[in-house]
Amino acid sequence: MPDIMPPEQPVLRIDDLTVRFRRRGGEVAAVNGVSFSLARGETLTILGESGSGKSVSLKALMGLLPDYAETKGEVWLEGKDVLSLPPGELAKLRGGAISMIFQEPMSALDPVYTIGEQIAETIVQHEGVSRSTANRRALDLLDRVKIPSPARRLKNYPHEMSGGMRQRAMIALALACSPSVLLADEPTTALDVTVQIQILLLLRQLQQELGMAVVFVTHDVGAAAEISDRIAVMYGGRFVETATTHEIMRTPMHPYTQGLLASTVHGGLRGKVLETIPGTPPNLASMQPGCAFAPRCRYAVDACTQGEVPVMFSGTGAMVRCVRAVNAETIMAKEVSA
């Protein structure tokens, strides 16, 4: 059964995605059976701590993992099985139907080419238009992402722009060929708070204007609340809770989700004392049976570490992967609000 109940006519469908990194003496279980579907115009945020498998999941969708990574499952994009495509067809798909905004644009943008050259080259390679047409579209894209003096900025190299401007240029590059699905890997992490808000609002506006499906990855609860239609909380390489943004923010079910919200300043906790989640994230190279969060969970019982953790779906399609939630749908929410 999927982690997230599928919307109608999904543009992107992931079935049981699993990623293992082979290494000497064993393997690292980075992603452990993730499934979800995404409709056009919808934004799903994958929320979790560093090392939970968020970025690896996005790179798997793009076919950007190294040779020593073993990827299993199915990734369907507009009816095409991405993981079975030969390299040439995958390269055409990447940057075309599916595109990605990376966390650090300085490592994603080529330092020896101007911003305009990089955007125009992407358009030429994927759509075969003339260079002059591509240049005009590059100018329009920079204007669309609200870069001041776009004609002048086309001639800038990445190092000549501020962090916020580079991230806007990265967004323009990702949108160059009007993708159906946009992947955003923590695109606001390295920016100051004011610029973060500007980028989030820009992404939301562009997503609504262009009708793209967006998968947004972050560890920032506030960012997730701002941009998402649905949230998938990830821990130990798998989704432990999924629901609409409203449900996650108002009635979180999984103890890990509750811990994330209680340790972060956002609308529902302003003026309250912040809490911490004890312990450290799990070692993905030596995952133990049962719930990966059990060693850090104040609700843990013996059943949490014995065998597969049961999954419960609510009538609204929300999912929680927790022993306690299966027996009492609202027990944890009630204890938190008490």
C-alpha positions as CSV (number, residue, x, y, z in Angstrom):
1,M,0.0,0.0,0.0
2,P,1.4,3.4,-0.9
3,D,2.6,5.9,1.8
4,I,0.5,8.6,0.2
5,M,-2.9,7.9,-1.3
6,P,-2.7,8.8,-5.0
7,P,-4.4,11.9,-6.4
8,E,-6.4,11.8,-9.6
9,Q,-4.3,11.7,-12.8
10,P,-0.9,11.8,-11.2
11,V,1.9,13.4,-13.3
12,L,4.5,11.7,-11.0
13,R,4.1,8.3,-9.3
14,I,6.7,6.6,-7.1
15,D,6.2,3.0,-6.1
16,D,8.4,1.4,-3.4
17,L,11.5,3.4,-4.1
18,T,14.5,1.9,-2.4
19,V,18.2,3.1,-2.6
20,R,21.1,1.3,-1.3
21,F,24.7,2.5,-1.4
22,R,27.1,-0.4,-1.7
23,R,30.3,0.0,0.3
24,R,33.1,-2.3,1.5
25,G,31.8,-4.5,4.2
26,G,28.1,-3.8,3.7
27,E,25.6,-1.2,2.4
28,V,23.8,1.9,3.5
29,A,20.0,1.8,3.4
30,A,19.4,5.4,2.4
31,V,15.8,5.2,1.1
32,N,13.5,2.4,2.3
33,G,10.4,1.8,0.3
34,V,9.0,5.3,-0.4
35,S,5.8,5.6,-2.4
36,F,3.7,8.7,-3.4
37,S,1.8,10.2,-6.3
38,L,1.6,13.9,-7.3
39,A,-0.9,15.7,-9.4
40,R,-0.3,18.7,-11.6
41,G,-0.3,22.0,-9.7
42,E,0.3,20.2,-6.4
43,T,3.2,20.7,-3.9
44,L,4.4,17.9,-1.7
45,T,7.1,18.8,0.9
46,I,9.3,16.0,2.2
47,L,10.2,17.2,5.7
48,G,12.9,15.7,8.0
49,E,16.4,16.1,9.6
50,S,19.6,15.9,7.6
51,G,20.5,12.3,6.7
52,S,16.9,11.1,6.6
53,G,17.0,10.3,2.8
54,K,15.3,13.4,1.4
55,S,17.9,14.6,-1.1
56,V,18.8,11.0,-2.1
57,S,15.2,10.5,-3.0
58,L,15.2,13.5,-5.3
59,K,18.5,12.5,-7.0
60,A,17.1,9.0,-7.6
61,L,14.1,10.5,-9.4
62,M,16.6,12.5,-11.6
63,G,18.9,9.6,-12.2
64,L,21.8,11.5,-10.6
65,L,23.0,8.9,-8.1
66,P,26.6,7.5,-8.4
67,D,27.3,4.0,-9.9
68,Y,27.7,2.4,-6.5
69,A,24.1,3.2,-5.7
70,E,21.5,0.5,-6.3
71,T,18.0,1.9,-7.0
72,K,14.9,-0.3,-7.0
73,G,11.2,0.4,-7.4
74,E,9.3,2.4,-10.0
75,V,9.3,6.0,-11.0
76,W,6.6,7.0,-13.5
77,L,6.7,10.4,-15.0
78,E,4.0,11.3,-17.5
79,G,3.6,7.5,-18.2
80,K,7.3,6.8,-18.7
81,D,9.2,4.5,-16.4
82,V,12.2,6.7,-15.6
83,L,14.4,4.0,-13.9
84,S,14.3,1.8,-17.0
85,L,15.2,4.5,-19.6
86,P,18.6,4.3,-21.4
87,P,21.0,7.1,-20.5
88,G,20.3,9.1,-23.7
89,E,16.5,9.3,-23.1
90,L,17.0,10.0,-19.4
91,A,19.2,13.0,-20.3
92,K,16.5,14.4,-22.5
93,L,13.9,14.0,-19.7
94,R,16.2,15.6,-17.1
95,G,16.0,19.3,-17.5
96,G,12.9,18.9,-19.7
97,A,9.9,17.2,-18.3
98,I,11.5,17.1,-14.8
99,S,13.9,19.6,-13.4
100,M,15.7,20.3,-10.2
101,I,16.7,23.3,-8.1
102,F,19.8,22.4,-6.0
103,Q,20.6,23.5,-2.5
104,E,23.7,25.3,-3.4
105,P,23.6,27.1,-6.8
106,M,27.4,27.8,-6.8
107,S,28.0,24.1,-7.1
108,A,25.2,23.6,-9.6
109,L,25.9,26.5,-11.9
110,D,28.9,26.3,-14.2
111,P,31.5,29.0,-13.1
112,V,33.0,29.5,-16.6
113,Y,29.8,30.4,-18.4
114,T,27.5,33.4,-17.9
115,I,24.0,32.9,-16.5
116,G,22.5,33.7,-19.9
117,E,24.7,31.2,-21.7
118,Q,23.7,28.4,-19.3
119,I,20.0,29.0,-19.6
120,A,20.1,29.5,-23.4
121,E,22.1,26.3,-23.9
122,T,19.6,24.3,-21.9
123,I,16.8,25.6,-24.1
124,V,18.7,24.9,-27.3
125,Q,19.7,21.3,-26.3
126,H,16.2,20.3,-25.2
127,E,14.1,22.2,-27.8
128,G,16.3,22.7,-30.7
129,V,15.4,26.4,-31.2
130,S,17.8,29.0,-32.5
131,R,20.3,30.7,-30.3
132,S,18.6,34.1,-30.7
133,T,15.2,32.6,-29.6
134,A,16.9,30.9,-26.6
135,N,18.5,34.2,-25.6
136,R,15.2,36.0,-25.7
137,R,13.6,33.3,-23.6
138,A,16.5,33.4,-21.1
139,L,15.9,37.1,-20.7
140,D,12.2,36.5,-20.1
141,L,13.0,33.8,-17.5
142,L,15.3,36.1,-15.5
143,D,12.5,38.8,-15.6
144,R,10.0,36.2,-14.5
145,V,12.0,35.2,-11.4
146,K,12.2,38.9,-10.5
147,I,15.9,39.5,-11.1
148,P,16.5,43.3,-11.4
149,S,18.1,44.5,-14.6
150,P,17.7,41.1,-16.3
151,A,19.5,42.1,-19.5
152,R,22.6,43.0,-17.6
153,R,22.4,39.9,-15.3
154,L,22.4,37.6,-18.4
155,K,26.0,38.6,-18.8
156,N,27.0,37.9,-15.2
157,Y,29.0,34.9,-14.1
158,P,27.6,33.1,-11.0
159,H,30.3,34.5,-8.7
160,E,29.3,38.0,-9.7
161,M,25.8,37.6,-8.1
162,S,24.6,37.4,-4.6
163,G,23.3,34.2,-3.0
164,G,19.7,35.2,-3.5
165,M,20.3,36.2,-7.1
166,R,22.1,33.0,-7.8
167,Q,19.2,31.0,-6.4
168,R,16.8,33.0,-8.6
169,A,19.0,32.2,-11.6
170,M,19.0,28.6,-10.6
171,I,15.2,28.7,-10.6
172,A,15.1,30.3,-14.0
173,L,17.4,27.6,-15.3
174,A,15.2,24.9,-13.9
175,L,12.1,26.4,-15.5
176,A,13.9,26.9,-18.9
177,C,12.0,24.1,-20.6
178,S,8.7,24.3,-18.8
179,P,9.0,21.1,-16.7
180,S,5.9,19.2,-15.6
181,V,7.6,18.3,-12.3
182,L,10.0,20.6,-10.4
183,L,12.2,19.2,-7.6
184,A,13.5,21.7,-5.0
185,D,16.3,20.4,-2.7
186,E,16.4,22.8,0.3
187,P,16.6,25.8,-2.0
188,T,16.5,28.4,0.8
189,T,19.0,26.8,3.3
190,A,22.0,29.0,2.6
191,L,20.0,32.3,2.4
192,D,19.1,34.8,5.1
193,V,15.6,34.9,6.4
194,T,14.3,37.8,4.3
195,V,15.6,36.2,1.1
196,Q,14.2,32.8,2.1
197,I,10.7,34.2,2.3
198,Q,11.1,35.9,-1.0
199,I,12.2,32.7,-2.7
200,L,9.4,30.7,-1.1
201,L,6.8,33.1,-2.3
202,L,8.3,33.2,-5.8
203,L,8.3,29.4,-6.0
204,R,4.7,29.3,-4.9
205,Q,3.7,32.0,-7.4
206,L,5.5,30.3,-10.3
207,Q,4.0,26.9,-9.4
208,Q,0.5,28.3,-9.5
209,E,1.1,30.2,-12.7
210,L,2.7,27.3,-14.6
211,G,0.7,24.4,-13.1
212,M,3.8,22.4,-12.2
213,A,3.9,19.6,-9.7
214,V,6.5,20.4,-7.1
215,V,8.4,18.2,-4.7
216,F,10.0,20.5,-2.1
217,V,12.6,19.1,0.4
218,T,13.4,20.9,3.6
219,H,14.1,20.5,7.3
220,D,12.4,23.8,8.0
221,V,8.9,23.4,9.4
222,G,8.0,27.0,8.6
223,A,9.1,26.6,5.0
224,A,7.0,23.5,4.7
225,A,4.0,25.2,6.1
226,E,4.3,28.1,3.7
227,I,4.6,26.2,0.4
228,S,3.0,22.8,0.8
229,D,-0.3,21.3,-0.1
230,R,0.7,18.0,1.5
231,I,3.7,17.1,3.8
232,A,5.5,13.8,4.0
233,V,7.6,13.5,7.2
234,M,10.7,11.4,6.5
235,Y,12.9,9.5,9.1
236,G,15.4,6.7,8.6
237,G,14.8,6.6,4.9
238,R,11.0,6.2,5.0
239,F,7.9,8.2,5.4
240,V,6.6,8.0,8.9
241,E,3.6,10.4,8.5
242,T,1.9,12.0,5.5
243,A,-1.1,14.3,5.5
244,T,-2.3,17.6,4.3
245,T,-0.3,20.6,5.6
246,H,-3.3,21.6,7.7
247,E,-3.5,18.2,9.3
248,I,0.2,18.0,10.0
249,M,0.4,21.4,11.5
250,R,-2.7,21.1,13.7
251,T,-2.8,17.4,14.7
252,P,0.5,15.7,14.1
253,M,0.2,11.9,14.9
254,H,3.7,10.5,14.8
255,P,6.0,11.3,17.8
256,Y,8.8,12.4,15.4
257,T,6.4,14.9,13.7
258,Q,5.4,16.2,17.1
259,G,9.0,16.6,18.1
260,L,9.8,18.5,14.9
261,L,7.0,20.9,15.4
262,A,7.7,21.4,19.1
263,S,11.4,22.2,18.4
264,T,10.7,24.8,15.8
265,V,9.3,28.3,15.8
266,H,6.2,28.5,13.6
267,G,2.6,29.9,13.8
268,G,1.3,27.3,16.2
269,L,4.1,27.6,18.8
270,R,4.8,31.3,19.0
271,G,5.4,32.3,22.6
272,K,5.9,28.7,23.8
273,V,9.1,27.1,25.1
274,L,10.8,25.1,22.4
275,E,11.6,21.4,23.1
276,T,14.3,19.2,21.7
277,I,14.3,15.7,20.3
278,P,16.7,13.6,22.4
279,G,19.3,11.4,20.9
280,T,20.6,11.3,17.3
281,P,19.3,10.2,13.9
282,P,19.8,6.5,13.1
283,N,22.8,5.0,11.4
284,L,21.5,4.0,8.0
285,A,24.3,1.5,7.6
286,S,23.0,-0.5,10.6
287,M,19.3,-0.2,10.7
288,Q,17.6,-2.2,13.5
289,P,14.2,-4.0,13.2
290,G,11.1,-2.1,13.9
291,C,10.7,1.7,14.2
292,A,13.8,3.6,13.5
293,F,12.6,6.4,15.8
294,A,12.0,4.1,18.8
295,P,15.4,4.8,20.6
296,R,14.5,8.5,20.7
297,C,10.7,8.2,21.3
298,R,9.1,8.8,24.7
299,Y,6.2,6.6,23.8
300,A,8.2,3.6,22.7
301,V,7.1,0.1,23.8
302,D,8.5,-3.3,23.2
303,A,6.4,-3.8,20.0
304,C,8.1,-0.8,18.4
305,T,11.3,-2.8,18.0
306,Q,9.8,-6.1,16.9
307,G,9.2,-6.7,13.2
308,E,7.6,-4.4,10.7
309,V,5.9,-1.3,12.0
310,P,2.2,-1.2,11.0
311,V,0.8,1.5,8.8
312,M,-2.6,3.2,9.4
313,F,-4.5,5.3,6.9
314,S,-7.3,7.7,8.0
315,G,-10.4,8.5,6.1
316,T,-8.8,11.6,4.6
317,G,-5.9,9.6,3.2
318,A,-3.4,10.6,5.9
319,M,-0.9,8.0,6.9
320,V,1.1,7.3,10.1
321,R,3.6,4.5,10.6
322,C,3.4,3.9,14.4
323,V,2.4,1.0,16.7
324,R,0.4,3.3,19.0
325,A,-1.5,5.1,16.3
326,V,-2.9,1.8,14.9
327,N,-4.6,1.2,18.2
328,A,-5.7,4.7,19.0
329,E,-5.8,7.2,16.1
330,T,-5.9,10.3,18.3
331,I,-4.1,9.2,21.5
332,M,-0.8,11.0,20.8
333,A,-2.5,14.2,19.6
334,K,-4.6,14.3,22.7
335,E,-1.5,13.8,25.0
336,V,0.4,16.6,23.2
337,S,-2.5,19.1,23.6
338,A,-3.2,18.1,27.2
